[in-house]
């Protein structure tokens, strides 16, 4: 990845940390054009002394991006609607008539819990999309419905792990995808394998909508014994092939064992049923530069192969031990998008 100049990073929402984010998409995967721009949902939290503490306060935020810049539209969901103690990553689509938004998101913990837990559940809800004075807005949300539940057999229900960042387990980050070949709808999500005996049991989870209900499918990609977190997985259909991408970090690879850098990884298949083959033979699409290995994270490849992410901790040569050092370096804002080029099993920065 190109080196991020830490001194040039300008927050788009002063007073808040922003990280994982995604645009509202059309049903064919394209980024939707809404009110002369694009509508985004971002994880947000008030700036805290330790940036890692943001995960315990995360709320979804709505922002509109146009050529004039970013405009804050406030929280996506009203206080008390989400069934968790905080809201984690997901995806969103707009109806063909551009009159309704459907949100798929992770509810972390339980509403009102006295102590923060790592329970993760997948929910969905929808709201009317309105345009008033050139600005998009959302009407009253439907009650969130749990999309699909971890079965405890293939997908683990025990999320605690070691309790530290990078050790917790996954049933989160639902990314909606419609297969253009047959029209079937899927949810792709970060998961952990229930039957594994390894602390490193990450997987890409999958559910398919059948007769109006989501049904769990076997994980298309697993990293048992290799990696604990295949985060924010998503599928892009390009050139007649299916590309599954995810983000991961060096610190969540098994020790001892092969370990890749913080970066975007992916596999490719000719059908949703696979077989899935690693891009570039190793699965690594691109990485942060060696001199700034944690400068950005949480990459998402969009329909046009542009790649968005957030500025993590540029200017550091490794993981900071002290919270105040992490705070000084934490970007907490969208990074400059880059462009990907795909050709079969080959992927590179354009």
Buried (B, 14 or more C-beta within 10 A) or exposed (E): BBEBEBEEBEBBBEEBBBBBBBBBBBBEBEBBEBBEBBBBBBBBBEBBEEBBEBBEBBBBBBBBBEEEEBBBBEBBBEEEBBBBBBBBBBBBBBBEEBEBBBBBBBBBBBEEEEEBBBBBBBBBBBBBBEEEEEEBBBEEBBEBEEBBBBEEEBBBBBBEBEEEEEBBBBBBBBBBBBBEEEEEBBBBBBBBBBEBEBEBBBBBBBBBBEEEEBEBBEBBBBBBBBBBBBBBBBBBBBEEBBBBBBBBBBBBBBEEEEBBBBBBBBBBBEEBEBEBBBBBEEBBBBBBBEEBBBBBBBBBBBBBBBBBBBBBBBBBEEBBEEBEEBBBBBBBBBBEBBEBEBEEBEBEEE
